[in-house]
Amino acid sequence: MSYTVLARKWRPRSFEEMVGQEHVLQALSNGLDADRVHHAFLFTGTRGVGKTTVARILARCLNCEQGVSATPCGECSACREIDEGRFVDLIEVDAASRTRVDDTRELLDNVQYAPSRGRYKVYLIDEVHMLSKHSFNALLKTLEEPPPHVKFLLATTDPQQLPVTVLSRCLQFNLKRMTPGMIQSQLAKILEAEGIEFEAQALELLARAAEGSMRDGLSLLDQAIAFGAGRVRHDDVRVMLGTIDRDHVWNILKALADSDQEALTAALRRLDERAPDYAGVLEEMAVALQQVGLHQHLPDALEAGAGEREQIAALAQGIAAEDIQLWYQIALIGRRDLPLAPEPRGGFEMVILRMLAFRPDSGGGSPAPGQSRARAAGAAAAVQSAPASAAPAAPAPAVEPASPTATESPDTAPPGPVSEVADDAPVAAAGSDWVSMVQALNLRGAAQQLAVNCWMQGREGNKITLQLDPVHANLRLPAAEKRLLEALRRFHDDAELKLDISVAEGEGETPARREERRQDARKQSALEAVQSDPNVRALEQTFGARLNPDSVKPLD
């Protein structure tokens, strides 16, 4: 007995067996059950998402001997013959091989005759956009006013090429690409039914490689079964697809996050030993960065295996949110420009160096791990490369501590850690202490932004009360509050510590405001230094030059 490929063996025979496309199936089912069936349907979508499958199921629904409904019996002769592709009143046409107008006219000559066996004569025209202009003209009149016993089912991957006159005569249904989760779930269901051993990570690779096409996923699954001698294993699928082990990507990203040059060099060397497709590596890096970014801000939206979730969570704690965005963009642009590089490995290494060299300034708050070292190195380079004649920037004035409030006695001791502040400590002291505490918490991402824009009202027992300005109310994300509370509990070594954040207007001391004042003071100091520089003054007096204050920035 000949082997039937999985894509044909597991082709759905009813709407209930379809995966996804609920928006299309619901409309068709309601129309069939209410006996409101249009005479022409157009199914569009990328390859392998079920266009012709839906059309064949619709043909069964129309010609089932039990009557027109959304649930054909599947047992009558009409249903069986449609499944086997030998139903005389279902005329399937491949428009890619019959583009001439004579072929279309020959096809339409039989439209006027009643169906031989079925209730309707159904014309299923696949890749209809391949018809010639004259063929469309020949089809138009019949498509607009067909006999009552004729239905047209058109399918195409490129509806933009269809004339507007054809589109206006059809009910249009756009079938969506399948998500990797849908494809992976269906592949697992099929393998369990076939009794084939498999690994979930292998199916995850196949689902991603299918790129939204269920048919492609089933074809790849057939290939994986043959490659693995009857088993679908992660290592075999990775070799078959030519993809790299994701551990290489995680190692590179971790070394970048830590600015660890030795670890990065070793990771690149191990990667090169595999002779990888460097464009594919950059694609995997972009996918990994997207997953890390989702974990930081929308953890519930993340689709990943249990093993990868641990690595994603670890990187999410070690990479600042702004670094992820920048590296993701660098990876995309690097993948686009890789064919222009003298050789792929060199182009890939330049992309990695770009990620290592350029990191955004996070503004207020403490930087991510490795961030301070990279910026310190950049600042040192900037100082060394500055010309000797340049006037040194004046040191930034120290920020005066907040003045005591009326309720604070003159002999009040300087504020210590929050854990040592009395319950009735003044708000000013608590706010000042909050600034130093945030610096010690070493937060990142959304939790850091939430913390630096809050000010502290005080602490009562094991409850810390913070206030957030309404301007930054959008920072109150559940995940960010959770990470902030966990950091505070570790800082105070108090597992019962509670956090209360309210949104209210006020002028409390926030780390962001203090940092803004510090930056303004440093910029003003740098501007005064440049304005007093003899060379600058000579240029102004001799050539009438004007200094642009916005162009002056303090050296980091």
TORMI-263374 format. One line per field, with one value per residue (C-alpha): x, z, y. Coordinates in Angstrom, 2 decimals. Each point is the difference from the previous one (the first is absolute). Example, Ala and Ser with C-alpha at 12.3 -4.5 7.8 and 13.67 -1.06 7.14 Angstrom:
<atoms>
xx = (12.30 / 1.37)
zz = (7.80 / -0.66)
yy = (-4.50 / 3.44)
</atoms>
This chain:
<atoms>
xx = (0.00 / 1.40 / 0.85 / -2.27 / 1.78 / -1.19 / -1.22 / -2.52 / -0.77 / -0.84 / -1.77 / -3.16 / -3.29 / -2.30 / 0.00 / 0.44 / 3.34 / 1.39 / 2.76 / -0.53 / -1.91 / -3.00 / -0.99 / -0.49 / -1.58 / -2.58 / -1.19 / -0.25 / -1.74 / -2.59 / -0.71 / -0.39 / -2.27 / -2.19 / -0.03 / 1.53 / 2.78 / 1.62 / 0.73 / 3.70 / 2.63 / 3.58 / 2.48 / 3.31 / 3.07 / 3.58 / 0.94 / -1.12 / -2.56 / -3.04 / -1.50 / -0.75 / -0.77 / -2.74 / -1.29 / -0.24 / -1.75 / -2.45 / -0.60 / -0.84 / -2.36 / -1.83 / -0.29 / -0.44 / -2.94 / -1.28 / -0.59 / 1.82 / 1.53 / 3.28 / 0.42 / 0.01 / -0.49 / 3.27 / -1.59 / -2.12 / 1.34 / 0.30 / 2.14 / 2.24 / 0.48 / 0.89 / 2.58 / 1.47 / 0.04 / -2.33 / -3.30 / -1.20 / -1.71 / 3.06 / 2.15 / 3.46 / 2.06 / 3.63 / -0.01 / 3.81 / -0.11 / -3.18 / 0.55 / -1.23 / -3.39 / -0.91 / 0.42 / -2.34 / -2.62 / 0.16 / -0.48 / -3.00 / -1.74 / -1.27 / -1.24 / -3.50 / -0.49 / -1.44 / 2.24 / 0.22 / -0.20 / 0.29 / -2.22 / 2.41 / 2.65 / 3.02 / 2.93 / 3.12 / 2.60 / 3.36 / 2.58 / -2.65 / 2.27 / 1.97 / -2.84 / 0.61 / -1.89 / -2.10 / -0.79 / -1.29 / -2.15 / -1.47 / -0.72 / -1.58 / -3.53 / -0.39 / 1.53 / -2.55 / -3.14 / 0.66 / -2.80 / -1.54 / 1.68 / 3.58 / 2.39 / 3.46 / 2.76 / 3.13 / 3.33 / 3.10 / 3.17 / 0.12 / -3.41 / 1.60 / 0.34 / -3.72 / -2.06 / -2.28 / -2.94 / 0.66 / 0.52 / -3.29 / -1.91 / 1.34 / -0.26 / 3.61 / 1.54 / 3.61 / 1.53 / 2.64 / 3.45 / 0.17 / 1.79 / 2.95 / -2.05 / -2.85 / 2.36 / 1.95 / -3.20 / -1.28 / 3.34 / -0.01 / -3.58 / 0.93 / 3.12 / -1.91 / -2.63 / 2.72 / 1.81 / 3.28 / 2.43 / 0.80 / 1.52 / -1.92 / 3.06 / 0.25 / -3.62 / 0.67 / 2.79 / -2.23 / -2.88 / 2.23 / 1.53 / -3.49 / -0.46 / -3.76 / -0.74 / -1.54 / 0.77 / 3.66 / 0.04 / -1.37 / 2.48 / 2.87 / -1.38 / 0.05 / 3.62 / 0.91 / -1.52 / 2.06 / 3.15 / -0.38 / -0.78 / -3.51 / 0.62 / -0.18 / 2.83 / 1.21 / 3.62 / -1.05 / -2.46 / 2.57 / 2.52 / -2.66 / -1.10 / 3.56 / -0.77 / 2.45 / -0.37 / -1.76 / 2.56 / 2.51 / -2.37 / -0.63 / 3.75 / 0.70 / -2.79 / 1.11 / 3.58 / -1.27 / -2.15 / 2.99 / 2.43 / 2.19 / 2.44 / 1.61 / -3.34 / -1.14 / 3.15 / -0.40 / -3.69 / 0.80 / 2.76 / -2.29 / -2.64 / 2.46 / 1.01 / -3.56 / 0.38 / -3.46 / -2.20 / 0.72 / -3.20 / -1.87 / 1.98 / -1.03 / -3.59 / 0.23 / 1.50 / -2.88 / -2.51 / 1.78 / 0.08 / -3.70 / -0.75 / 2.12 / -1.78 / -3.40 / 1.04 / 0.92 / -3.24 / -2.62 / 1.05 / -3.43 / 0.29 / 3.23 / -0.16 / 3.09 / 0.94 / 0.70 / 3.75 / 0.27 / -2.12 / 2.76 / 2.60 / -2.39 / -0.76 / 3.71 / 0.78 / -3.04 / 1.52 / 3.44 / -0.79 / -1.57 / -3.19 / 1.60 / 2.95 / -2.41 / -1.70 / 3.31 / 1.49 / -3.18 / 0.23 / 3.72 / -0.70 / -2.70 / 2.10 / 3.06 / -1.97 / -1.19 / 3.52 / 1.81 / 0.06 / 1.96 / 2.79 / 3.28 / -0.64 / -2.84 / 2.09 / 1.57 / -3.38 / -1.43 / 2.90 / -0.48 / -3.63 / 1.10 / 2.59 / -2.70 / -2.12 / 3.01 / 0.99 / -3.33 / -2.30 / -2.66 / 0.07 / -2.69 / -0.45 / -0.82 / 0.51 / 2.69 / 1.24 / -0.27 / 2.86 / 2.95 / -1.50 / 2.03 / 3.26 / -0.70 / -0.93 / 2.94 / 2.31 / -1.64 / 0.35 / 3.66 / 0.58 / -1.79 / 2.21 / 3.20 / -0.96 / -0.91 / 2.46 / 2.38 / -1.00 / -3.62 / -1.10 / -0.86 / -3.59 / -0.63 / -1.07 / -3.70 / -1.13 / -1.03 / -3.72 / -1.08 / -2.00 / -3.66 / -0.62 / -1.60 / -3.69 / -1.67 / -0.69 / 3.67 / 2.14 / 3.45 / 1.83 / -1.66 / 2.58 / 0.69 / -2.38 / 1.22 / -1.43 / -3.74 / -0.09 / 1.37 / -2.35 / -2.61 / -3.63 / -0.49 / 3.12 / -0.43 / -1.01 / 3.04 / 2.34 / -1.88 / 0.12 / 3.71 / 0.56 / -2.09 / 2.46 / 2.94 / -2.04 / -0.95 / 3.66 / 0.74 / -2.89 / 1.68 / -3.33 / -0.43 / -2.65 / -3.56 / 0.63 / 2.85 / -2.10 / -2.79 / 2.37 / 1.85 / -3.28 / -1.45 / 0.62 / -0.27 / -2.62 / 1.27 / -0.06 / -2.37 / 0.96 / 0.62 / -1.78 / 1.79 / -2.18 / 1.01 / -1.65 / 0.12 / -0.71 / -3.08 / 2.24 / 1.74 / -3.11 / 0.61 / 3.09 / -2.19 / 0.29 / -0.74 / 3.26 / 2.02 / -1.61 / 0.68 / 3.70 / 0.33 / -1.58 / 2.28 / 3.05 / -1.13 / -0.56 / 3.53 / 1.43 / -1.70 / 0.19 / -3.70 / -2.21 / -3.14 / 0.70 / -2.95 / -0.04 / -2.75 / 0.26 / -2.56 / -0.31 / -0.10 / 1.45 / 2.84 / 3.54 / 1.60 / 3.65 / 0.25 / 3.26 / -0.98 / -0.48 / 3.27 / 1.83 / -1.64 / 1.20 / 3.47 / 0.14 / -1.26 / 2.70 / 2.71 / -1.21 / -0.06 / 3.50 / 1.23 / -1.65 / 1.66 / 3.36 / -0.35 / -1.22 / 3.01 / 2.47 / 2.46 / -0.18 / -3.78 / -0.02 / 2.59 / -2.22 / -2.99 / 1.87 / 1.95 / -2.52 / -3.29 / -0.55 / -2.92 / 0.05 / -2.94 / -0.76 / -1.77 / 3.23 / 1.89 / -0.07 / 1.99 / 2.60 / -1.08)
zz = (0.00 / -0.99 / 2.68 / 0.38 / 1.10 / 3.24 / -1.74 / -2.00 / 2.63 / 2.64 / -2.25 / 1.85 / -1.32 / 2.04 / 1.52 / 3.46 / -1.02 / -1.27 / 2.03 / 0.42 / -2.52 / 2.36 / -1.56 / -3.39 / 1.28 / 2.11 / -2.94 / -2.29 / 2.62 / 0.76 / -3.69 / -0.66 / 2.98 / -0.95 / -3.69 / -1.00 / -2.30 / -2.44 / -3.52 / -0.01 / 2.75 / -0.05 / 2.49 / 0.38 / 2.13 / -0.07 / -0.99 / 2.08 / 2.24 / -1.26 / -2.98 / -2.21 / 3.07 / 1.09 / -3.60 / -0.17 / 3.37 / -1.26 / -3.12 / 2.29 / 2.04 / -3.16 / -1.53 / 3.01 / -0.59 / 3.50 / -0.96 / -0.02 / 3.41 / 1.70 / 1.15 / -2.98 / 0.89 / -1.55 / -0.70 / -3.10 / -3.48 / -0.79 / 3.12 / -0.67 / -3.68 / 0.80 / 2.53 / -2.60 / -2.71 / -2.42 / 0.45 / -3.50 / 0.99 / 1.77 / -2.77 / 1.34 / -2.26 / 0.40 / -1.49 / -0.17 / -2.75 / -1.72 / -0.55 / -3.59 / -0.79 / -2.07 / 3.12 / 1.95 / -2.75 / -0.23 / 3.75 / -0.02 / -2.90 / 2.42 / 2.66 / -1.43 / 0.43 / 3.23 / 2.34 / -0.75 / 3.56 / 2.56 / 1.12 / -1.35 / -2.66 / 1.79 / -1.83 / 2.18 / -1.74 / 1.80 / -0.44 / -1.86 / -0.26 / -2.72 / -2.52 / -2.86 / -0.44 / -2.77 / 2.15 / 2.75 / -2.50 / -1.17 / 3.60 / 1.14 / -1.35 / 1.20 / 3.37 / 0.45 / -1.06 / 0.10 / -0.27 / 3.40 / -0.02 / -0.29 / 2.72 / -0.56 / 2.58 / -0.82 / 1.86 / -0.35 / 1.82 / -1.74 / -0.03 / -1.04 / -3.53 / -0.36 / -1.86 / 2.18 / -2.10 / 1.13 / 3.65 / 0.11 / -1.10 / 2.74 / 3.74 / 1.16 / 2.88 / 1.03 / 1.72 / 2.57 / 0.51 / 2.74 / 3.22 / 0.99 / 2.98 / -2.24 / -2.30 / 2.88 / 1.66 / -3.22 / -0.69 / 3.52 / -0.46 / -3.30 / 1.39 / 3.01 / -2.33 / -2.21 / 3.04 / -0.83 / 2.75 / 0.05 / 2.06 / 0.60 / -0.81 / -3.41 / -0.80 / 1.09 / -2.60 / -2.70 / 0.86 / -0.27 / -3.26 / -1.50 / 0.06 / 0.53 / -2.53 / 1.36 / -3.22 / 0.21 / 3.61 / -0.95 / -2.86 / 2.34 / 2.50 / -2.69 / -0.73 / 3.70 / 0.50 / -2.90 / 1.19 / 3.55 / -1.07 / 1.41 / 2.90 / 0.18 / 2.20 / 0.64 / -1.08 / -3.22 / -0.94 / 0.73 / -2.31 / -2.66 / -0.02 / 0.17 / 3.06 / 2.82 / 3.60 / 1.84 / 2.80 / -2.24 / -0.26 / 3.76 / 0.70 / -2.38 / 1.47 / 3.57 / -0.83 / -1.63 / 3.05 / 2.32 / -2.39 / 0.48 / -2.89 / 0.82 / 0.17 / -3.20 / -1.84 / 1.15 / -1.01 / -3.48 / -0.41 / 0.95 / -2.39 / -2.89 / 0.50 / -1.08 / -3.32 / 0.47 / -2.27 / 1.55 / -1.37 / 1.84 / 3.17 / -0.14 / -0.52 / 3.09 / 1.98 / -1.02 / 1.08 / 3.33 / 0.65 / -0.84 / 2.53 / 2.67 / -0.62 / 0.29 / 3.27 / 1.46 / -0.81 / -1.05 / 1.53 / -0.52 / -3.78 / -0.24 / -1.86 / 0.83 / 1.37 / 3.67 / -0.60 / -1.95 / 2.48 / 2.59 / -2.38 / -1.14 / 3.61 / 0.88 / -2.94 / 0.72 / 3.40 / -1.47 / -3.02 / 0.16 / -2.04 / -2.13 / -0.81 / -1.24 / -2.34 / -1.40 / -0.43 / -1.68 / -2.54 / -0.53 / -0.62 / -2.59 / -1.84 / 0.18 / -1.51 / -2.80 / -0.76 / 0.44 / -3.78 / -0.51 / 2.39 / -1.53 / 1.69 / 2.33 / 3.09 / -0.08 / -0.52 / 2.96 / 2.24 / -0.89 / 1.06 / 3.36 / 0.41 / -0.73 / 2.80 / 2.33 / -0.88 / -0.06 / 3.01 / 0.69 / 2.99 / 2.42 / 1.66 / 3.70 / 2.16 / 0.11 / -3.22 / -0.91 / 0.85 / -2.26 / -1.04 / 2.44 / -1.07 / -3.68 / 0.59 / 2.31 / -2.70 / -2.55 / 2.36 / 0.56 / -3.75 / -0.43 / 2.63 / -1.54 / -3.50 / 1.04 / -1.26 / 2.58 / -0.77 / 0.88 / 3.19 / 2.65 / 1.05 / 3.43 / 2.54 / 0.56 / 3.19 / 2.72 / 0.38 / 3.30 / 2.18 / 0.41 / 2.59 / 3.21 / 0.31 / 2.75 / 1.86 / -0.03 / 2.96 / -0.61 / 1.67 / -2.08 / -1.07 / -3.72 / -1.53 / -0.12 / -1.77 / -0.20 / 2.30 / 2.79 / -0.58 / 2.70 / -0.95 / 0.55 / -1.98 / -1.99 / -3.64 / -1.19 / 1.74 / -1.37 / -3.51 / 0.18 / 1.28 / -2.87 / -2.52 / 1.55 / 0.39 / -3.69 / -0.92 / 2.20 / -1.35 / -3.44 / -1.85 / -3.75 / -2.65 / 0.96 / 3.73 / -0.06 / -1.79 / 2.52 / 2.96 / -1.24 / -0.61 / 3.47 / 3.26 / 3.42 / 2.48 / 2.79 / 1.60 / 2.61 / 1.36 / -2.96 / -2.51 / -2.28 / -1.56 / -3.30 / -2.14 / -3.79 / -2.00 / -2.30 / -2.97 / 0.49 / 0.90 / -2.99 / 1.79 / 2.52 / -1.65 / 2.20 / -1.05 / 0.79 / 3.45 / 0.71 / -0.89 / 2.05 / 3.03 / -0.35 / -0.16 / 3.11 / 1.90 / -0.86 / 0.95 / 3.40 / 0.48 / 0.81 / -1.82 / 1.51 / -1.32 / -1.78 / -2.59 / -0.56 / -3.07 / -0.49 / -2.88 / 1.18 / -0.92 / 2.13 / 0.06 / 1.87 / -0.51 / -2.69 / -1.32 / -3.49 / 1.15 / 1.92 / -3.02 / -2.23 / 2.29 / 0.07 / -3.79 / -0.33 / 2.42 / -1.87 / -3.33 / 1.37 / 1.40 / -3.36 / -1.83 / 2.28 / -0.51 / -3.79 / 0.04 / 2.07 / -2.21 / -1.61 / -3.39 / -0.07 / 1.02 / -2.69 / -2.65 / 1.19 / -0.03 / -3.23 / -2.23 / 1.69 / 0.83 / 2.17 / 2.41 / -0.22 / 3.64 / -1.04 / -1.55 / 3.32 / 1.99 / 3.09 / -0.32 / 1.66)
yy = (0.00 / 3.39 / 2.54 / 3.03 / 3.13 / 1.60 / 3.17 / -2.09 / -2.63 / 2.61 / 2.49 / 1.15 / -1.39 / 2.22 / 3.46 / -1.54 / -1.51 / 3.31 / 1.68 / 3.73 / 2.18 / 0.29 / 3.33 / -1.70 / -3.21 / 1.83 / 2.10 / -3.02 / -2.14 / 2.66 / 0.53 / -3.76 / -0.60 / 2.98 / -1.04 / 3.37 / -1.21 / 2.44 / -1.15 / 1.01 / -0.22 / 1.24 / -1.51 / 1.82 / -0.57 / -1.20 / -3.55 / -2.94 / 1.73 / -1.93 / 1.86 / -3.02 / -2.12 / 2.41 / 0.08 / -3.80 / -0.19 / 2.64 / -2.12 / -2.96 / 2.18 / 1.03 / -3.48 / -2.31 / -2.31 / 0.76 / 3.63 / 3.35 / 0.66 / 0.88 / -3.62 / -2.40 / -3.66 / -1.19 / -3.42 / 0.53 / -0.65 / 3.73 / 0.68 / -3.00 / 0.83 / 3.62 / -1.23 / -2.34 / 2.72 / -1.80 / 1.83 / 0.84 / 3.26 / 1.44 / 1.46 / 0.94 / 2.24 / 1.05 / 3.48 / 0.01 / -2.66 / 1.22 / 3.70 / 0.29 / 1.49 / -3.09 / -2.16 / 2.26 / 0.02 / -3.80 / -0.19 / 2.33 / -1.74 / -2.66 / 2.46 / 0.06 / -3.76 / -1.35 / -2.03 / -3.72 / -1.36 / 2.75 / 2.84 / 2.62 / 0.12 / 1.47 / 1.63 / 0.17 / 2.19 / -0.01 / 2.80 / 1.96 / 3.05 / -1.84 / 0.33 / 2.39 / 3.26 / -1.47 / -3.05 / 2.28 / 1.86 / -3.30 / -1.00 / 3.26 / -0.38 / -3.56 / 0.92 / 2.77 / -1.90 / -3.73 / -2.59 / -0.89 / -3.42 / 1.40 / 1.16 / 1.51 / -0.52 / 2.01 / -0.23 / 2.16 / 1.00 / 3.38 / 1.74 / 3.31 / -1.36 / -0.65 / 2.62 / 2.09 / -1.16 / -3.60 / 0.95 / 1.88 / -3.12 / -2.29 / -0.44 / 0.39 / -1.96 / 0.58 / -3.02 / 0.93 / -1.46 / -2.64 / 0.85 / -2.23 / -1.18 / -1.18 / -1.86 / -1.58 / -1.19 / -1.59 / -1.71 / -1.47 / -1.24 / -1.69 / -1.67 / -1.31 / -1.47 / -1.51 / -1.45 / 1.76 / 1.03 / 3.73 / 2.80 / 3.23 / 2.15 / -1.68 / 0.89 / 3.58 / 0.25 / -1.49 / 2.34 / 3.05 / -1.23 / -0.45 / 3.80 / -0.11 / -2.77 / -3.20 / -1.85 / 1.00 / -1.13 / -3.43 / -0.31 / 0.83 / -2.52 / -2.71 / 0.90 / -0.02 / -3.46 / -1.34 / 1.80 / -1.33 / -3.57 / 0.07 / 2.39 / 3.78 / 1.25 / 3.52 / -0.55 / -1.76 / 2.75 / 2.70 / -1.70 / -0.61 / 3.64 / 1.30 / 2.09 / 0.57 / -1.07 / 2.85 / -0.38 / 1.80 / 2.96 / 0.10 / -0.13 / 2.90 / 2.14 / -0.72 / 0.97 / 3.21 / 0.80 / -0.46 / 1.75 / -3.09 / 0.08 / -3.35 / -1.80 / 1.70 / -1.03 / -3.59 / -0.05 / 1.33 / -2.56 / -2.88 / 1.32 / 0.24 / -3.64 / -0.95 / 1.89 / 1.54 / 2.05 / 3.39 / 1.53 / -2.75 / 0.75 / 3.66 / -1.09 / -2.24 / 2.89 / 2.26 / -2.67 / -0.44 / 3.76 / 0.28 / -2.75 / 1.71 / 3.29 / -1.68 / -1.64 / 3.37 / 1.78 / -2.59 / -3.34 / -1.56 / 0.53 / -1.99 / -3.33 / -2.05 / -3.41 / -0.53 / -0.38 / 3.22 / 1.93 / -0.29 / 1.43 / 2.73 / 0.96 / 0.13 / 2.29 / 2.16 / 0.77 / 0.72 / 2.21 / 3.44 / 0.48 / 2.72 / -2.32 / -2.66 / 2.44 / 1.23 / -3.48 / -1.23 / 2.82 / -0.63 / -3.70 / 0.77 / 2.55 / -2.26 / -2.89 / 2.27 / 1.26 / -3.33 / -0.78 / 3.25 / -1.05 / -1.27 / -3.34 / -1.15 / -0.67 / 3.46 / 1.62 / -1.91 / 0.95 / 3.67 / -0.27 / -1.45 / 2.77 / 2.55 / -1.46 / 0.10 / 3.56 / 1.81 / 0.05 / 2.61 / 2.33 / -1.13 / 3.41 / -0.16 / -3.04 / -2.64 / -1.65 / -3.65 / -2.39 / 0.70 / 3.33 / 2.05 / -1.63 / 0.64 / 3.62 / 0.53 / -1.28 / 2.30 / 2.95 / -0.77 / -0.17 / 3.32 / 1.63 / -1.41 / 1.09 / 3.55 / 2.67 / 1.36 / 3.60 / -0.64 / 1.62 / -2.58 / -0.09 / 1.38 / -2.60 / -0.29 / 1.66 / -2.35 / -0.34 / 1.45 / -2.36 / 0.73 / 2.67 / -1.26 / 0.47 / 1.90 / -3.21 / -1.05 / 1.01 / 1.58 / -2.86 / -2.70 / -2.59 / -0.50 / -2.51 / -3.59 / -3.04 / -0.08 / -3.00 / 2.20 / 2.96 / 0.41 / -0.28 / 3.73 / 1.06 / 3.23 / -0.33 / 1.95 / -2.41 / -2.99 / 1.47 / 0.63 / -3.51 / -1.44 / 1.45 / -1.81 / -3.18 / -0.11 / 0.25 / -3.01 / -2.11 / -0.32 / -0.19 / -0.18 / 0.49 / 0.92 / -0.57 / 2.52 / 2.63 / -0.49 / 0.37 / 3.10 / 1.86 / -0.69 / 1.84 / -1.51 / 1.14 / -2.19 / -3.42 / -1.36 / -3.38 / -2.30 / 2.26 / 2.49 / 2.68 / 1.63 / 2.65 / 0.21 / 3.14 / -0.39 / 0.87 / -3.37 / -2.02 / -2.28 / -1.36 / -1.84 / -3.37 / -3.05 / -1.67 / 3.15 / 0.37 / -3.66 / 0.29 / 3.20 / -1.67 / -3.04 / 2.27 / 1.92 / -3.25 / -1.15 / 3.39 / -0.01 / -3.77 / 0.05 / -2.52 / 1.56 / 3.50 / 1.64 / 2.77 / 2.56 / 2.25 / 2.76 / 2.45 / 3.60 / 3.36 / 1.35 / 1.33 / -2.87 / -0.85 / -2.69 / -1.45 / 1.18 / 3.59 / -0.01 / -1.41 / 2.63 / 2.78 / -1.51 / -0.21 / 3.59 / 1.18 / -1.88 / 1.38 / 3.55 / -0.45 / -1.31 / 2.90 / 2.56 / -1.71 / 0.15 / 3.60 / 1.06 / -1.85 / 2.53 / -1.73 / 0.15 / 3.64 / 0.82 / -1.66 / 2.01 / 3.30 / -0.49 / -1.80 / 0.81 / -3.66 / -1.02 / -2.93 / -2.40 / -0.94 / -3.22 / -1.30 / 0.11 / -3.22 / -0.96 / -2.74 / -3.24)
</atoms>
